[in-house]
């Protein structure tokens, strides 16, 4: 039986700025070519977690997925959205996935390595650290799998926020390790 996995996120999932116009979702489909997994990329550049999750809930009810891989929060750090609201968004996602019997994997938010327009490296990473602590606590509480993307090296982020193709491959391998 084929497992259909929804990869839900923002430009980090979408592969923005990738020199080959690829993303970690394509890399997962490549890594799992001999397995019974198909990964679908449902990401939109620039969305916050609230926007991503609202869109995701519609998708979950429209399509028959077996699981969800969630990666979001970089845009939240730009607003910035408080840890409390970020946590409420994740809890809504967790409860929705549980009700629909969807296996959920949550990725930590990668560090910001530069201050692109409208992003602050210092303030952004302060919020990202709070979001990642929230992710770790919720994954522990709800017994969910988590993927650490926050420890990825600066060399994978050519613009300081988005990963190059090598970074997408690393993300896919890290996710593959927890599947």
C-alpha positions in Angstrom: 0.0 0.0 0.0 1.3 3.4 -0.9 1.7 6.0 1.8 0.8 9.5 0.7 2.5 12.2 2.7 1.6 15.9 2.6 4.7 18.2 3.0 3.2 21.4 4.4 5.2 24.6 4.7 6.4 27.9 3.3 9.4 28.8 1.0 11.7 26.6 3.1 9.6 23.6 1.9 9.0 25.0 -1.5 12.7 25.3 -2.4 12.8 29.0 -2.9 16.2 30.2 -4.1 17.3 26.6 -5.0 19.7 26.8 -7.9 18.1 23.8 -9.6 14.5 24.7 -8.7 14.2 21.6 -6.5 13.2 21.2 -2.9 13.4 18.6 -0.1 10.1 17.1 -1.2 11.6 16.1 -4.6 14.7 14.8 -2.8 12.5 12.6 -0.6 10.7 11.2 -3.6 14.1 10.4 -5.1 15.4 8.8 -1.8 12.2 6.8 -1.4 11.9 5.7 -5.1 11.9 2.0 -4.2 9.6 2.4 -1.1 5.9 2.8 -0.9 5.9 6.6 -0.2 4.8 9.5 -2.3 5.5 13.0 -1.0 3.3 15.9 -2.1 4.6 19.5 -1.8 1.9 21.8 -0.5 3.9 24.9 0.4 3.4 28.6 -0.3 6.2 31.1 -0.1 5.8 33.8 2.6 3.1 32.1 4.7 3.0 32.1 8.5 2.1 29.0 10.5 -1.4 30.2 10.9 -1.9 30.5 7.2 -0.1 27.2 6.5 -2.2 25.3 8.9 -5.5 26.9 7.8 -4.7 25.8 4.3 -3.5 22.4 5.4 -6.8 21.6 7.2 -8.6 22.2 3.9 -6.1 20.0 2.1 -6.4 17.2 4.7 -10.1 17.0 4.2 -9.9 17.2 0.4 -7.2 14.5 -0.1 -6.6 11.2 1.5 -3.2 11.6 3.1 -1.5 9.1 5.4 0.8 11.6 7.0 2.0 15.2 7.2 5.5 16.7 7.4 5.3 20.2 8.8 8.0 22.9 8.5 7.1 26.5 9.3 8.0 29.4 11.4 10.6 31.5 9.6 7.9 34.0 8.4 6.4 34.0 11.9 9.8 35.3 13.2 9.6 38.2 10.7 6.2 39.5 12.0 7.1 38.5 14.9 4.4 36.2 16.2 4.6 35.3 19.8 5.6 31.8 21.0 2.1 31.5 22.6 0.4 32.0 19.2 2.9 29.8 17.5 2.2 27.1 20.0 -1.6 27.5 19.6 -1.1 27.1 15.8 0.9 23.8 16.3 -1.7 22.4 18.8 -4.4 23.0 16.2 -2.4 21.1 13.6 -1.6 18.3 16.1 -5.3 17.9 17.1 -6.5 18.0 13.5 -4.0 15.3 12.5 -4.9 13.1 15.5 -8.7 13.4 14.6 -7.9 12.5 11.0 -5.5 9.7 11.9 -2.6 11.4 10.1 0.9 10.6 11.2 2.6 14.0 11.9 6.3 14.8 11.8 7.3 18.3 12.8 10.7 19.8 11.7 12.5 22.4 13.7 12.9 25.8 12.1 16.4 26.5 10.6 18.4 29.4 11.9 18.5 32.7 10.0 22.1 33.4 8.8 21.5 36.9 7.4 19.1 39.8 7.6 17.4 39.7 4.2 15.0 42.5 3.6 12.4 42.5 6.4 14.2 39.8 8.4 16.3 40.5 11.5 18.9 37.8 12.1 19.2 38.6 15.8 15.5 39.0 16.6 14.5 36.3 14.2 16.7 33.7 15.8 15.5 34.7 19.2 11.9 33.8 18.1 13.1 30.8 16.2 14.8 29.4 19.3 11.5 29.9 21.2 9.5 28.2 18.4 12.0 25.2 18.4 11.7 24.8 22.1 7.9 24.8 21.6 8.2 22.2 18.9 10.4 19.9 21.1 8.1 20.2 24.1 4.9 19.5 22.0 6.5 16.6 20.2 7.5 15.1 23.6 4.1 15.7 25.1 2.2 14.3 22.1 4.8 11.6 21.3 5.5 12.9 17.8 8.5 12.5 15.6 10.7 15.6 15.1 13.4 16.4 12.7 16.2 18.8 13.8 16.9 21.3 11.0 18.2 24.0 13.3 21.7 22.6 13.4 22.3 22.8 9.7 25.5 24.6 8.7 25.6 28.2 7.2 27.1 26.7 4.0 23.7 25.3 3.0 22.0 28.8 3.1 23.3 30.9 0.2 20.9 33.9 1.0 21.0 33.2 4.8 17.4 31.8 4.9 16.7 29.4 2.1 18.8 26.3 1.3 20.7 25.5 -1.8 20.2 22.0 -3.4 22.8 20.4 -1.1 20.7 21.8 1.8 17.6 20.3 0.4 19.3 16.9 0.1 20.4 17.2 3.8 16.8 18.1 4.9 15.5 15.1 2.9 18.0 12.7 4.5 17.2 14.0 8.0 13.5 13.5 7.4 14.1 10.1 5.8 16.0 9.0 8.9 12.9 9.5 11.1 10.4 7.9 8.7 
